[in-house]
Amino acid sequence: MKSQKNIKSMVLLGLMAAVLVILAYTPLGYLNIGPLAITFNTIPVAIAAIALGPVGGIVAGGVFGLTSFLQCFGGSVLGTTLFGISPILTVFQCFVPRMLDGLLIGLLSNAMRKHCTSAIANCAVTGFFAAFLNTLFYMSSLILLFGRTDIILSYRETLAPGKNVFVGINAIAEWVSSTLVTGAVGAALTKAKLVPAPKAKLAAAE
C-alpha cells in the first residue's frame, strides 16, 4: 500500500513538473507585460504542495525556478539582463522565491487539511497564497537584489506598487485565476483520490 502511494505521488509530481515545463515554453504559461510577465506556473506548484506537502511544494517550486532561470538565456529580456549583471544573484532570484513559496504553501495546505472539512476550500486558499506569495517574494527579491541596477531603475514607475499594471490589476488577475483553477483541479483530484482528503472530513465520516 505504501509503495503504491509513493508511486502515485511520484507520478503526480512528474505530471506537475511536465505541466510547468509546458507552461514555461508555450504562450499558456506567461502573459508578458513590458519587462515582466505574470505567470500561471504557480498553479501546478500549488497542486504539488496540496498533494505532497512541503516536499512536493519545494520540488515543484524548484522546477518552476529552473524554467525561470532558463528564460535568462534568450527567453526573457529582464532575465538575460540580470544574468549579465550577476549570475549568482540571478540564480537566487529565480530559485529561492519559488522554492520558499512551495515550502510555505505546503505547510499551509497540511495545516488546513487538519482543520478544514472542505477540500475545495483548502485547494482554493492554497492556490491563492501560491500566487500571492510568489508575487511578494519575487518582487521583493528583485528590488532587494537588483533595485539599484540601471534596468530596474529604468522601470521604476512600472515596478512601483500602486502605479503599475503588473502589481495592480495583473497581479490580482493572477491571484484570482490561481485560486479558482487550483480549487477546481484540487477538488477533482481529491475526489479521484489522487490528493489526500481533509483529515477533519475523514474523522467526521468515521
N, C-alpha and C positions, 0 to 999 in steps of 0.2 A: 504493500500500500504506500509506504514512504517512498519507495523507488518510483512508483507510478506518479506520485505527486511531484517529485523532483523533475521527472521528465516533462510533465505538463508545465511546470514553472519555467523550465529551460526553453521549451517550445514557445511559450507566450513571450518570454523575454527576447528570444530571437526574432519573433514576429514584430515586436515593438521596435527593435533595432532596425529591422528591414524597413518598417514604415518611416522611421526617422531618416534613413538614407534616401528613400523615395521623395520625402518632403523636401529634403535639402537640395536635391538636384532636379527638381521639377518646379514649375510655377505654383504648385499646390502648397508648398511649404512657406513661402515668403511673399510678403507684399511690400515691395520696395518703396520707401518714401524718402526721397533725397539721398543722403549718405547712409541712412539707416534702413532697417526693414523690420516690420512686425512679423512675428513668426507663429506658426501653429504647431511647431515642434514640441511645445510643452504638453500637448495632449497625450502622445504616447509615453512621455516621461511620467505623467500623472497616472496613466493606466498601469504602467510597470510598478509604480510606487504603491498603488492600491492593491495590486495582485501579490507583490513580493515584499512589500515593506521598504524600509530604508535601503537595504542592499539593492533591490530592484531599481529604486529611485536613483541611487548613486550610479549604477551601471548605465542605465538609460540616459542619465544626465551626462555621463562621460561620453557616450556615443553622440549625443547632441553637441557637446563641446568639440568633439573630433570633427564633425561635419562643419561646424562653425569655423574651426581652425583651418580646414582645407579650403574654405572660401577665401582665405587670405592669399591664395596662390592664383589670383586672376578672377575669382568669382565675386569679390566684393572690393569696391574702391576703398572703403574705410578700412577693411581688414588688411588689404595689401599695404596701405599707407602705414598703419600701425605696426605691422610686422617689420617694415623697413626702419621704423623708429626704434623698436625694441622687440626682438623675437621672444625674449624671456617673458616680458610683461604681457605680450600678446597671448602667449600660451596660458598664462594665469588668467587673463581676461576671458579667454574662450572656455576654459575648463572649470575653473573654481566656482564661478557663479552658478553654472548649470548643475554641477555635482552637489553643491550646497543646497540648491533648490530641491533636487531629488531626495536628498537626505531628510530635509525638514518636512516635505510633504509625505514622505514615507512614514515618518514618526507621527505626523498629524492623522494620517489615514488609520494607522494602527490604534491610536487613541480614540478616534471617533468610532471605530468598529466595536470597541468595548462598551460604549455608552449609547450609541445611536442605533435604533432598530431599522432605520430606512437605508437601504443600500444606495438608492439614487441620491439621497441627501449627502451621504458620505462621499460618493463619487463626485457630485457636483461641487461640494465645498473644496475637495482636494483639487479638482480641476481649476477652480477659481484661484486658489493660492499658488498653484503651479505657475500660472501665467503672471499673477501679481508679483510673486517673489522673483520670478525670472526678470521682469522689468525692473524691479527695485534693485536687485543685485547687479544686473548687467549695467544699468545706467550709473549706479553708484561707483562701481569699479572703473567704468570708463572715465568718469570725471576724476576719480581719485588717481588713477594711473596715468591718464593722458590729458588731463584737464588743461595743462599749460602748453600743450603742443599746438602748432600752427593750425592743423586741420580741425581740431576741436574748437579752438578759439574762433576759427572762421565760421563755424557753425554754432556759435554761442547762442544766437537767437533761436535756432532750431532746437537746441538741447535745453533751453531754459524752461523749467516747469511752468505750466500755465500759459505759455506763449507759443506752443508748437503743436502740430498735429499729432506727432508720434506720442508724446507724453500725455496728450489730451484725448481727443476722440479716438484715435487709432489704438491707443493703449487700452481704452475702455472696451473697444470692439474686440480686442484680443482676449481680454478677461471674460467677456460675456460668451464669446464663442467657445473658449476653453471650458467654461462652466457647463454650458448646455451640451456640448458634444461629449465631454468626459462623463457627465451624469448619465446620458443616454447609453453610451457604449459600455460604461462600467456596470450599469444596471443589467444590461443584456448579458454581459459576461458573468455576472453574479448568478443570474437565472440559469445560465448554461453550466454553472458550477465550475467555471474557469477562474473565477475570483472568489475568495472566501466571503461567505455571508457574514453580516454583523453578528458578533458574539451575543449581544443583547437579544437579538431576534431569535437566535438558536436556543438561548436559555428559556425564552418565553414559550417556544414551541415544545420544549421538553416538559 
